[in-house]
């Protein structure tokens, strides 16, 4: 909901930023802000990053991939005319990249602060952005209405009110967390409840540990993150309310779902992602290219793939850090490069797997254009659409 991805090798995207990523891009006459799956909680710290990038040089670009600011060039596939993406902002809409069609999403009042989208199985939880408590940036505001937007639905349905939203472990569920207005999030204990997308309670209220918020509900408990970020690597806690003493911690988490958690232990010297299947206990190791590290990640809806923004210490346009999208098969741990996505790190706005489909969608911003690219694992080419001014979306949700 987050968000956008901060720039540079030391960035740590927040849990909310795995779902919602927002970036303001000013390009000549184009001003585009993009949001994706990757951000999550309003007050959650950036995802614990991986260790510093090694000094090895970045990879060579394949022939045909542009060095300059012109974006993805060469042979591409047509964009799926039926694929549409939500657009946040003061009045959320649906947007069809293939045709540039826009349709207002019903049931959401105009809100100048804009809206946050949290990916829930089969749709999104939608909530207006909270304003800070007067004089306290780390204090809870007032609970705000939460709505549910189903994939392809014309309008939202109300769920309830809360300070924070997190995905549930079961399809069609989510967790709503509330605090007393003005409570210091670093020393407060939130009250959380799992509810259905219709707002019906699914289980009794839970009192969270002091100073934590829910990042993601899983099959083995609640993955918690510190409510207030601090410098350094962030440690997440897998906590079961029924057995609060039995916990497990994960440092440098970059992606989580109901069934899987991915984290990046310190590089020594190569970076290796660890992925745990919570249902089976199987652990998969994904080795990253030399001189690279994982900046962000997103599991595919079926849990078979993990998309990664892989960052390199050099090789970007003008000497900036470089990145490319790669997808790991969790059956084998093998990485596949997403074609034509090697670019400066500041070109990557966000990426995710929208509408529960099997296509990875990424937003890329270049000097001359803003592009949306879709890729199915194993395909040799991308489908690419260009977002053109004027009046185009200002907060695209790609995950």
N, C-alpha and C positions, 0 to 999 in steps of 0.2 A: 503496500500500500503503500516495497517502499518496495531525494532518494534518488537525488540521484546518486549514481555511483560517484563517489568522490574520485578525484584524480590522483595519480601517483601510485607508487608501489606499496605505501604503508597504509592504504585506505582499509577500513574495516566496515563494510556495509552492515547496517543494522538489521535486526530481525524483521522489523516492519519493512525495511528496504528490500527484503527478498520478495515481497508482494507488491509494494507500491514504490516506484522509482520516479522521481520528478526532477526534471532538469530544464532550466530556462536556456534556450539557445537563441541567440540573436544573429541572424545571417542576412545581411543586406536587408531585403524587404520581408524576410521570413522570420517569424518569432514562434518557436515551437517549444513547448514543455512536455516531456513525455513521462508517463508513469507506468511501471510494471510491477509484476509479482515480486519480484524480489523485495521492497521494504515491508515492516509489520507493526511494531508498537510505537505509539507516540513517544514514550519515554524510555524506550529500550536502547541500549548502547549499540554501537556499530558491531557487526559480527566480528568476532575475534579473528584477526587475520592470521595469515600464515606468516612464517618467519620471513626475514628480509630476503629479497631475491639474490641469488648468487651472481657472481661477477661474470659468468660465462656469457658470450654473445648470444643474442636472440637468433631465431631461425631465419633462414633465407626465404624471401617471398617467392612463391611459385610464379612462373611467367604468366603475364596477363593480369596480375593483381596490381592495382594502381598504387604508385608511390604518393601521388599528390592528393588534392582535395576534392576530386571529382566523384568519389564514391565508387560503388560497385559497378564495374563495366564488364563487357563481354557477354556471351550467350547466357540468357536467363530463361526461366519458365514463367508463364503467365500466372498472375495471382488468382487464387480461388475466388470466384465471384461471390460465393456464398459465405465466405469467412468475414465476420464483422468483429469489431473490437469496441469495448466501452471507452468512453472518453469522460474523464473527470472534469473538474472545474466548477464554476458557480451553478451551472445548469447541465448536468450530465446528459450525454447523448450516446447513441450507437453510431459507429463509423465503418463504412465498407471501403477498405483501401483500394479495391479493384476499380470502383466507380466513383469514389469520393462522395457517395451518398451519406447524408446525415439524418438521424431521426432522434427526436427528444425522448428520453426515458421518462415515462410517466410516474407520478407519485412522489417526486422529490422536489421540495420547495427550493426556490432560488436562494442560494447561500453564498455570500461574497467571500467567505473563507475557503470555499471549495470543499470537495469530498474526498474521502479515503475509501479505497476498494480493498477488501481482504478476500482472497480466493477461498471459497468454500466449495466442497464437492458439488458440482452441478450448477455453480453460479458464484456470486460474490455477496459478502456482507458489505453494505454501504453506509457510511457515517460521515457527517460533516466534520471538518477539521476543528479540533478544539482550540479555543483561545486560552492563553496562559492565565493562571490565577494572578490577580494584581500583586505585583511586587515579589513573586516567587515563581521562577521559571521551572523549578523541579517539584511543584505542588500540583495536585490533582485539580482539574477544573470541575465544572458541573457536568453530570452525566448527560449524554446527548442521545437522541433517537437513533436506533439501528434498524436498517431495512435489509431485505433480501431481494437480490436481482438474479433470477434464474437465467441460465444460458438462453439467449434469443428471446427472452420475455420483453414485452413492450413496456411494462411498468414494474415497480417494486411492490413488496408487501411489507408492512411493519412487523418488527420482531420484538422490540423492547427498548430499554434505555441502558446505557453503560458508559464507563470511561474508556474501556479498552475491549478489543475483540480479537479472538484467536480461533483458528480452525479446530473443529472437533475431530476425534479419531474415526468416528463413523460417518457415513455419507448422510448429508442433510442435517448435521449438527454443528454447533459452534459454542464457544465459551464466552460469556459476558462477564467482565470484571468491573467492580465499582469500588470507589473509595469515598470517604467523607470529603465534601468539597473543601479544598485548601489543605488537605493532608500532605505532609512531606513524604514523597514517594520513597525516599531512601530509608525511612524509619517506619513506614506505615505497612499494615497488612491488609491487602485487598480481599474482598469477598467475591468469589467466582462461582458461576453456575453454568452447567451445560444445558443448552436448550435446543429445541428443534428449530427449523427455519420458519415455523409458524409461531415461535415464541413459547411453546409448551416446555416446562421443565423436564429434563431427561434424567436428572439425578439431584440429590440434595445439594444445598449450598456448601462450598468448601472455603475454608480460611487459608489463604496462601501464606507461605513463609514471609517474614518481614523483609521488605526490600526487593521482592521478586515479582515479575509478571509472567504470564503464560506466553510462550513463543509459539508452541504447537502442541496440541494434544496428540498422544501416540497410543499404540496398542499396549504399551507398557507403562503408561503414566503420563504426566504432564512435563514437557520440556520447558524449564523455567530459565529466564534470563534476568540479570540484575536490572532493576527498574531505572537506575541512573548509571550512565556510562562513566568509566574511568580509563585513564591511559593504560596501554598495554593489552595483553591478550585477555579476552573475556572467557570466563568459565561458565558453561551452562550446566544445569542440574536436571537429571531425569528423576522426577519425584512422583511417587504414588501416594495419593491422599489416604488410601486404606492402610498402607504400610510406610509411614513417613520416615522411619529409620533406615529403610532399605533404599539407598539412592546411588546413582552413578553420575559421574561428571564427565563432561566433554569440553576440551579446550579448543578454541578456534573453529567453532561450528560455522559452516558456510551454507548448508542447506538441510532442511528437515521436512519430513512428511509424516503421515500417521504411522507409516511402517518403517521408514529408513531415516538414518542420521548420517550426515557426511561431515567430517572434520579434517583439519589439516595440521598434524603435528609438526613440530619445528623441523625445518629442512636440514639434513645432515649428510652430505651437502645437497642431495637431490630432494625434491619435494614429492611426497607420496600422500595422496588422499586416502583416508580410511572411510569405508562405508559399512555401516552395521545394519543388517536386516533384523529388526527387533522381533519379528515373528519366529524366524528360524535360528537366530543367533549367528548366522553366517556373516563373516567379515571379509570384504573385498578390498584389495589394495589397488589403487590407480596411480601409476608412476607418471609424473608430469615431465615434459621435455626439460632437458638441462637448461639452467638459467631462467626458469619460469616458476610461477607460483599461481595458485588459484585465488582470484579476487572475489568471486561470487559463484553461486551455483543454484540449480533448479532441477528437481526430480520431474521426470515425465509422469503423467497421470497414472500410467500402468506400473510405474516403479521400475521399469526395465532399463531406463537411461538416466544419466545425470549430465545435464548441460553445464559447462564450466566456462567462465570468462578467464582465460589463461593470460596472465600478464608477464611481459618480458622487460628486462631492465633497459633495453635500448631497441632502436629500430623503427620507432614511430616517426611521423612526419615532423620535420624540424628538430629532430633529436629527442622528442618526447617519448616517454615510456610507450611501448607497443602492447597490443593485445590481439587475441584472436579467439573465436568461439571454438570449443572442442566438445565432443559428446562421448562420454564413457559408457560402454556396455557393462552393466552390472553383472552380467552372466560371466564375462571373461575379464573385466577390468581394462579392456583395450580401448584406447582413445582413437577417435576419428575427427579429423579437422573439418569444420563446417566450411565449405568452399567460399573463397573470396571475402573472408571476414578478418584478414590481417590488416590492422589499421592502428593509428594513434589511439591511446587509451581514452582520450577525451571524445573520440567518435562514438564510443559505445554508450548509448543512453539507457537501454534496458533490454531484457530478454525473458522469455518464459514460454509456457505451453498452454495457450489459451483454449477456452471452451472444451477442455477435457479431450482434445484431439491428439493426434500423433505428430503434429508439426511444431517444430521449434520456431518461434517468431522473435525477431530482434529489431530494435530501432537503432539506426545509425545516423548520426548527424555529421555532414561534411560542409565545407565552406560554401559550396554551390547548391547543395540540396539536402533534403532529409529523406531517408529511405526506410521502408519497412520490408524486411526480408523473411521469407518462410522457407523452412528446410525440413524434409523428412529424412530420418537416419537411413543412410545408404544411397541417397540420391546424389547424382553428380553435379547438379545445378541447384541454384536458389530460384525461388519465385520472388520477384522484386516489384514493389510499387513505390512511387514517388509521392510524397505529400507536398502539394503545391499551394502557394498563397493565391489570393488572400482568403481569410476566413476559414482556414483549415483547423483541425483539432488542436487544442492547446494542452491536453493532458491525456495522452493515449495509454490505455492499460493493455499491456501485451502478455500478461500472465495471470 
